[in-house]
Amino acid sequence: MFSGIDEVDWASMEHAYGPADDVPELLRGLASADPAEREAALDGMYGAVHHQGDVYACTLACIPFLFELVVDPGVQDRGGVVELLTSIGGFDLDEDDEAEIDEDEIEGAANYAMAAAAVTAGAGVFFELIADEDPGVRLAAPLALATLHRHPVRVLALLRERLPVEPDEEVRLALVEAAGRVALRHRPLAERVGKWLGLLASRADSPGLRLAALAQLARCSPDGLPGDVVPVVSGLLRQMRSAPEESGDGGEHAPPGGIAAREDDEPEPGPEPTPDAEPVDPEPVAPAETGRGEHVATPTLVGQLRSLSAQENAGRGAPWAADLLRTLHVGLDDRVGDRTALLADQLRSPDRRQRIDAVRMSGGLIRAWRGPYEELVALVGDQLSDPEPRLAEAASHVLEELFGLAAPAADALAARLAADPGSWVKTWASGPPGLGSPVKALARLGDARAVPALAAALELPQVAHDVGSAVGHLGATARPLAGALRRRLAEVELDEGAYDRASPLLAGLTALRADEAAPEVLRVLRGAPEYRGEWLRTAALRALGSFGPAAREAVPELRALVRRPGTASATEAAEALWAVSGDADAVLPVLIEGLQSDQVHDRRAAAVALGALGPRAAVVAPRLRGLLAHEELWLRVDAAIALWEVSGRTRETVAALLTAWEQNRHVRVRVAECLARMGPVPEGSAAAHVLRSELVSVRRHNAMDGGYGSHDIHEDEKLLALCRQALRGTGKGSTS
């Protein structure tokens, strides 16, 4: 094995962490008899040689040796090597990607293409591995074939042949998943695959296999799903709960886990003759005596992930069920009603693990799609009282993200707070403490029952970093906290840590407009240290501005700060001075100069501040109009809004805002806020069309594939409310 490995000039190549001269050791480690050494070697391959999916010259040089490993029956844990090869060779570079490649990416793109070609050229070996004695290898081989082999018809034929004789339930599911992958990669085969999956979904003897078939059917041929998919899936889940250990013995008319061939089935073409693989023996294989083997605990990333997975799945009869359900939900896509009903059924399950999965998937559904979620949210709230800590914690995290949508769970959240004061504040090994999820969720509802938890948080030696934002959501309900906020602010030492300690207190006082705290805020403004001093002064200035005329004692300090025009502090001070004194003559020159700053952020701040002056700043209208053609989209939006505020003219503003709306979905809340203030939007206008189109969309405007923000749901619900407000015409002007 590894013939020629020492003849490769590894030292001339690099991987993610420097010279690749350690790669031969990693490759030999994959063949080690020591499980810990194999684990560490695999971790090194993913961590350096194939770092985050990248393909380097050394990655390409590894491919022949990885193939040697997977075909050697004496090597253990070969399934992991098959998965590594699948990842290395499975990158698809479509036409759109090719068009966007710049000069710096050409080498990387070439490496991906060469890796795909090299692994695909050797993919015939995976046909032999489909019946390997090691179930871990058999588990990885189907997806490798579906992803890499050039002859999808032949792959499909093999998957169908293998399914009835495969003794391992999880491998059978992998065979079905591979068929779905083939259909997605080769769309002309989708109808054929869909027909077979439909047969499996209705006739397979194993409920897990039927669920897998439904999940893949939803992905590749959703029109083939049964009309009663929710009760069908719910019934399958009940069967799986009642028989968690699948025997795989099959029934009288069907081999294990599959369906017997029927005369009315569409005949499948036999394997296409190719020179790169021998015919596969369709006879059953006995399960390997050692199963997949036991993985030792190692400090590697791969080892940690396996350990976490083992903890998560401990005691589960069918640990793969959650993955099947997630796949089904992805396939159901915008069928929000079906997905909600399915999750509601899962949340009523006696199986706690199934409910944990359902809570997490509920969060994913609500994050991406709009819909009526009252029942689902109430069921998530019911999990807060469960004695299983992982279930209650998962539910509280989901509710924390829902803001106003969490209302059906308000009583459950309040009960959770009352029952567990220890969850009010979370402390960490490093960094400031933070409010617990139930506290944040209740505060974001504006529910007064969160106030005692915030009061307790304000008495701790270190104040939670998010107290201020929680007070902001509670508004006037949190007014009893003003005294504690003021007292804690007076105690803050104005040293290098002042910003971290003072900013949550200043945010809370700003939200409450607690003008009695002006002396304490002024102390912070005057004594801000050099480290993060500008941030701290900004927070103090915003607090003083929120106090309005009641903070008149700060006017001398504010006038001194505005004498440094063109700086962020001068703009913030000008805003505060206007709010406190209403002296437009003192403020206007500072803001005009800020509008000419070299920094886009400072120009945006000046534009927003000028808009707050309204007609008193009408003289800047030509300057704002000139910014409507600026290359920075957010500056164009801020300038357009300020132009309307200072001139009262809507035509230019609305045109600029609607253009920005189409160019960047993330500006839509800001645009809708302005349109709502202008309202009513005339029927039949371009603005009305845009707003109505947004309201009928099922997809959230800021939904992302593969990521999300903690305030995404809140921002989208705010957008919907603003669209309705603009159309109802409850603003103060007109867009005509």
N, C-alpha and C positions, 0 to 999 in steps of 0.2 A: 504494500500500500504506500501511497505518496511517492511513487517513483518520479524522480525529477524535481521534487519540491525544493531541494537545496540548490538546484541550478537556476532557480528564479531569482532575479536581482531584487529581492524584497526591499532592501535598504534604499533603493532608488525611488521607491514609491512612498506615498503617504496615505494615512487614513485620518479620521477626525481628530486624532490627538498626536499627530506627528509621524515620524518614520514608521514604516510598516514592517520593520524587521522582526517584530514579535508575532507576526501572523502565522508562520510555521508552527510555533508553539501552541497557538490557539487551535489550529487544525488538528494537531496531534492530540490536544486535550479533548477534542470531540470524540476521539476513539479510545479514550482512557477507560480502564476498568473501574476507576474511582468515580462514583456518582458526583461527588463534590467538584472534582476536577472537570468533569463534563459540563456541569452546570456553569462553572466559572468561565469555561471556554465559550459556551454558547452566549453567555452574557457579554463577553468581550467581542464576539462577532457582531452582535446587535449594537453594542455600545460604541465601537470604533470602526470596524470594517464596513458595517452597513448602518451607520449612525443615522437615526431618524429617516431611514429609507434611502439614504444617499448611496450612490454607486461610484466608487473610486477605481483607479487602475488596479489596486490590490484586491478589490472586490471581484473584478473580472478574473484576475489570476487565480482566485480561490475556487472558481466554479468547477473545473475538472476534478479537483480534490474532494469537493463536497459530493459530487456524483459518485466518486469511489466509496465514500463513506456510506451513502444510502443503499448501495447494492451489496454491501458486505454484511451478511447475516450475523457475523460475530460482533458487530458494533451495536452497543445498546443505545437506546433513546434516539434511534434514527428518525423517528417521527418529527422531532424538533429540527433536524437537518433538512428534512423534506419541506417543512414550513419555511425555513430560512431560504432555501432555493426558490420556493414559490414567491416569496417576498422580493428577492433579488431580481427575478425574471419577470415578475408580473406587472411591471409599471407600463401603463398604456399612455402613449404620447399621441393625442389625437391632433387633427388638423388645426384646431383653435390654439392648442398649446404650441405647436410648431410655429404658428404665425406670430406668437408673442415672445419667442425666445430672442434675447439680445445677445450681443457679442460675448459678454461675460458668462453666459449660460450655455454656449455652444458645446464646450467640452463635456459638461455634465450631461447634456441631452444626448450627446454621442455615446457616453458611457451607458446610459439607460438603454439606448437602442441596441448596443452590443451585448449587454447583459440579457436583454429579452431574446435576442437571436441565439446566444449561446445556450441559455437554459432551455429554450424551446427546441433547439436541435437535439438535446438529450432527453426530452420529455417522454420518449418512448419507454424509458425504464420504469416510469410510474405505472404503466400497464402491468408490469410484473409485480409491483408492490401492492397492487389492489387486493391480492390474496396472500400477502405475507403472513407469516406466523405471528408476528408482533402486532397486536391490535392498535398500538400507537402509530405504527407505520400505516396500517390500513385506514386509520382515522385521517391522516394527513394526505394520503395519496389521491382521493377523489377530487379535492379542491385543486390540487396541483395539476391534475389532468384537465380539469375544466378551465383553469386559468391559462395553461401553457401549451397544451397540445394543439397542433395545427388541424386536426381532423375531428371537429366537434360531433359529426354524425357517428363516427366510430366510438368516441367517448360516451355518447348517450347510450349506444348499444351495450357497451360494457357495464355502465351503471345499472341498466335494467337487468342485465344478466346476473350481476353480482348481488343485487338486493335480496332476492329470495333465499340465497344460500348464506348470507352473512349472519354469523351468530351473535354479533355484538350490537346492542341497541344503539349506542352512540355512533358507531360506524355507519349503521343504516341511515341514521339521520344525516350524516355527512354525505352519503351517496345522494340523498334527496337534495341537499343544499347544493351539491355540485351540479345537479341537473338544472336547478334554478339559475346558477351562475352561467351555465352554457347558454340558456335561453336569453339571458340579459346581454351576453357578449355577442351572440349570433341571433339577431332578431328574427330572421326567416325561420328559425327552428322553434320560436316561441309557441306557436300553435300546437306543434307536435308534443312539446314538453308539457304544455298546459293540459292537453288531453290525458297524458299519462298521470300527471299530478292529480287531476280530477278523479281518475280511477282510484288512485291510492287514497285520496281524501275520503272516498265513500266506501272503499272495500277493505282497506288494510286492517289486519286483525289487531294491530297495536295502536292504542290511542295516541301514543307519542309520535308514531309514524304518520298517522292521519293529521295530527297537528302540524308536523313538519311539512307535509304536502300542502296544507292550506296556507302556511306561511310563505312558501315559495310560490304558490299560485298567486297570492296577493302581490308578490313582487314582480313576477314576469308576465302574468296573464290574469289581471284582476277581474276581468269580465267573466271569467270562469268560476268565480267564487259562488257558492250557494247563496240564495237570497236570505236564508236564515243562518248566516255565518255566526252570529253572536250566540244563539242557543246551541248551535253545533259545537263551537269551541268551548262553551261553558260545560257542556256535557262531557267533552273529552277531558277537561281539567278535573271534573268530578271522578271520572274513571281512573285517572292517573293518581288521584289522592287515595282512592280506595285500594289501588293495587300499585304501590310505589315501586315494588321490585318487579320489573318486567322479566318474565321467564324466557321469552323468546322461543317458546316451543312451537308456536304456530297452531293453526287449526287443522281440521280434517281436510279442508279444500285449499289451504294455502301454506306454503313453507314459512319458516320463521320470519315474522315481521313484514312479509311482502304480500303480494296477491298472486294467485295462481294464474297461469296463462289461460286466456279465454278465446274462444273462436271468434268473438266479435271484436277483440282488440285489434287495433291497427298493427299489421306486421311491421316489425322494425328491421331495416336493412342490416345485414351482417357487417362485421368489421371490414373496413376497407383495407386491402393488402398494402402494407407499407414495409419498407426494409428495416425500420428501426425498432421493431419489437416482435417478440415471438407471440403466438396465439396464447391467450390466457385460459387456463384450466378453469371451467365453470363449476367444478365440484366443490362442495362445502369444505371449509377448513375448520378444524377444531380450535376452540379458543386456546390462546397461549396460557400455559399454566401460571405464568407470573403476571398475567394481565399487563397493565401498562407500567408496572414497577412502582416503587415508592421513591419519590424524590426527596432527597435530603434537604434539610434547611440550610441555606447558604446566604451569605451577606450580599449576594449579587442582586441586581434589579430583577432579573428573571426569577430568582429564588424568592424574592419578596412578593412578587406578583403571584407566584404559585401558592405561597403561604397564605396570602390574603384570600385567594380564590378558594383554597381548602377550608379556611375558616368560614367563609361565606356560605359554602355548600355543605358544611358538615351536617350530616343527618338527613340530607335531602335524598328522597328516593329517585328523583329525576332532576338533577341539577341543571340540565340543559333546557328545561321547560321555559325558564325566564328568557333565554336567548331566542327560543322559537317564538315566544309571544312578542318580543321586541321586533323580530323580523316581520311578524304578522302586522304589527302596528305600522311599521315603515311602509309595508305594502298597501295597507288601507289608506294611508296618506290623508287626503282631505275628507274622508268619510267620518267626520267628527262624531256624528250620532252613533254609528256602530262602535267606534273606538271608546266613546264614553260609556255606552252600555256594557261593553266587555270589561272595562276597568271597574265599573260599579259592581259587576258580578264578582270580579277578583277580590275587591275590597271587602266583600261579604264572606269570603272563604274562611273556613276554620283553620286553614293552613297559614300560619304567621308569615312564613317566608314568601308565600305567594302574595300576601298583602304588602310586604315590604317592596317586592318587585312592582306591584300595582301602584303603590304610592309614588315611587320614583318615575314610573312611566306616566302617571297622571301629571306630574310636574313637566315632563317633556311634552306632553300633548298640549297643555294649557299654554306653555311657553311659545309654541309654534303656531297654534291655530286658535281662532276666535270661535266662541260658541257659548251655549248656556251650560254653565258648570255648577249650578247651585247644588244639585244632588251629589255630584262627585266630590265637591269641596267639603260638604257635610260629612261624607263617608271618610275622607282623609282626616277630618277633625276627630272622628270617632276613634282613630288609632292613637290619639294622644293619651288616652287612659289605659292603654294596653301595658301590662307589666314588662313586656319585652322592650328593653331600652332602645334597641336598634330601630324598632318599628316606630316608637314615639318620636325618636330623634329624626328619622326620615320624614315623618309627617310634619314636624315643626319646621324643618328646613324648606319644605315645599310651600307651606303656608306663609312663611316669611317673604317669599318672592311674589305673592299674589296681591299684596296691598288690599285695595277695596274688594277684590274678588274673594277674599278670605272671610267675608262677613258671615256666611252660613256656619263657619266654625268658630265664631267669636266666643260663644259660651264655653266651648270645649277648650279654647285657649286660656280663657280666664280661669277655668277649673284647674288646668294644668299649672298655671302660675300659683294658685292658692295651695295646691298640693305639694309643690316642689320649689320652695324659695331658693334652694341651692342652684336652680337652673337660671336664676335671674341674670347672673353675670358669669361669663366664662373667663378664666385666667389661662395664660399660656406661659411656656418656659421663657420666652422672650417677647418683648413688645407689650403695649398696654392691654389691659383687659377689654373685653367687648360684651355687649348685651347678648343674652341668650336668644335663640330664635323665637321662642314663644313671646318674649317681651317685645321684640322688634315687630313681630307679626301683629300683635294686639295694638301697639302704638301706631303702626301704619294704617290701622283701621280708624284711628282717632278715638279709641275706646279708653275711657277714663280709668278702667280697671288696670291699665298699665302703669298708672302714676305711682302707686306705692313701690313698684319694682325700680322705677327710675329714682325715686327718693332714696331708696336704699343704696343704689349704685353711687349716688352723689355723696354718700357718707363713707365710702371706702377710701383707703389711703391713696389709691390711684383711680381717677375717674375713668370710666369706660370711654373709649375713643368715639363711640357712636351715640352717646347720650344726646348731643346737640341735634342730630338729625331726627332722633326719636321725638324730642320735644317739638321740633318743627312740624312733624306730622300730627301731633296731638293739638297743636295750636293753643287756643285759649283754655282748653281743658287742663293744660299743664301749668297754668298760671301759678298754682301754689308752689311750684318749684323755683320760682324766680329768686326767692330769698336765699335758698341753698346755692344756686348758681352764682349769685353775687358774692356770697361769703367765700366760696371756693376760689373764685377769681381773685379776690383780695389776698388770698393765701399763696398764690402762684409766685414762685421765685423767678425773677426775670434773668435767668441764666440761659445756657445753651439749650436746655430742655423746655424752655418756656412755651414754644409753639405747640408742642405735643400736649402739654398740660392745659394750656389756655384755650386752644382752638375749639374743643367741644363745648366749653363753657360759653365762649363768645357766640358760637352758633346758636346755642339755646337761648341766650339773652336776645339775640337778633330776632329769632322767631317769635319770641314773646313781646318784642318791642318794650322791654323792661327798662324804661328811661331812668328809673331810680338808680340803675347801676352805672350811670354816666361817669361818676367819679372813679369807679374801679376800672372802667374801660379806658378812661383817659390816662390812668396810671400805666396801663399796659402800652398804650400808644406812645407815651413819652419815654418809657424805659425799655423799649424793644431792643434785645441784644443784636449783635451783628449777625450771628448765625440764625438763618431763617427769619431775620428781622423784617424783611419786606413782606413775607407771608403773614407774619403776626400783625403788622401794621394794617394790612389789607383787611384782615378779619376784624380788627378793632374799628376801622373806618366804616365798615359795613354795619357794625352794631350801632355806631353813633348815627349813621344815616337813617337807620330804622327807627331811632328814637325821635327824629324830626325836631321841631322847635324846642322840645323839652331839653335837648342837649346843647342849649345856647352857650353854656360855659365852655364848650369845646371850640367855639368860633375862632378865637385867636390862634389856637393850635392848627386849625384847618387852614386858615389864611396863610400861615407860615409854610405849610406843606405845599400849597398850590403855587408857591413861588419857585418851584422846581419843575417848570413846564417840560412836557415831552417825556416824562417818566410815568411808569405805571402808578406809583404812589400819588403823583400829582393828579392823575385822572380819578383815582379812587377818592382822594381828598376833595376834588371838585364836586363829585357826586354827593359826598356827605355834606359839603358846604351848601350846596343847593337845597338839599333836603332839610337842613337845619335852619338856614337863614333866608333862602329864596333870593339870594343876591346873584342874579343872572349876569350882571356886568362883571363881577369878579370871576365868575366861572367860565364864561363863554370863551375868552381868549385862550385859556388853558386847554379847553377841549378842542378848539380849532387846531392848536398846535399838536395835540395828541393825534388828531386825524391825519397828520402828515408824518407820523413816526415811521421809522424803518421796519418796525416790528408789526406784523399783521395782528398779533394779539392785542397790542396797544391801540391800534387803529380801530379794531372792533370794539374795544372797551369805550373809546371816545365816541364812536357812533351811537352806541347804546345810551351813553350818558347824554348826548345831544338830543336824542329822541325824548328823553325824560323831561327836557326843558320845554318841549312842545313849540308853539308859535313864537316863544321868546327867542328861539334859535333859528328863525326863518332865514336869516342871512346866510346860513351854511347850506341851504338847499342846493345851490349849484355844485358845491364840493361833493355833497352826498350823491348827487346825480352822476357825477364823474366816476364815482366808485362802482356804479352799476355794471361797468364793463371790466372790472378788475378780475384777474385770473383766479383769485382765491374765492371759492364759492361762498364760504361762510361770511366773509366780509361783504360780498354782494348782498347777501340776505340781510345782514344787520344794517347796511346802508339803505337798502330799500325800505325797511321798516321805519328807520329814523326819518327818511325823506317824507313818508306819509305823516309821521307824527309832527314834523315841524311845518309842513306845507298844507296838510289836509287834502292833498291831491292823490287819488288812488290809481289812476291808469298805469303810470310807470311802475309803481310799486307792485301792483297785482301781476303785471306781465313778468317782472323780474322774479317774483316769488313762485309763480307757476312754472317758470323755466327751471328754477332750482329744485322744485318739487320732483320733477321728472329726472333730474340729473343725479340727485342724491337722496335716497329715502330717509336718511338720518336727519335731514333738515325739516321734515314734514311737521313735526310738533311745533317748531318755531313758526313755520309758515301758517299753520292752522290757527295758532294763537293770534296772529295779526289779523287774519281773515275774520276770526270770531269777533275781534274788537271792532273791526270795520262794519260788519254786518248791517242789514241783511244782504246775503249774496243773491243777486238777481237770478230768478229762474231762467234757465236756458243759457246762462253765461258759461264761459270756459271754467271759471272757478267752481260753479255749481256742479259741472260735469265731473271735475276732478274729485271734489268732496264726496259726491254720491258713488263714484267708482271705488273710492277707498272704503266706504261704508259697506259695500256689498262684497268686498273681498273677504275670503275666509282665512287666508294666510295673514299672520301678523306682519306689519310692515317692516319690522326689524328682526324677523326670524332669521337665524343663521344656521347653516349646516355645519355641525361639528363644534359649535360654541354658542355661548349666550352670556348676557350680562345680567346682574342681579336686579336691575330696574327695568328690564325689557318689557315685561308684562305691564307694569305701571305706565311706562311711556306709551305703549300702544293703546291701552285703555284711555289714557289722557287724550291721545290723538282722536280716537273715536268720539269722545265727548265733545271735543272742540269742533269737529266736523259737524256734528248735530247742532251745536250752538250756532255756528256760522250760518247754517241753512235755516235755522229758526229765526235768525235775525234778532238776537238779544244783545247785540253789541251797541255801539254808540254812533256809528256812522253808516256809510253806504259805499259799496264797491262799484257803483255805477259811475 
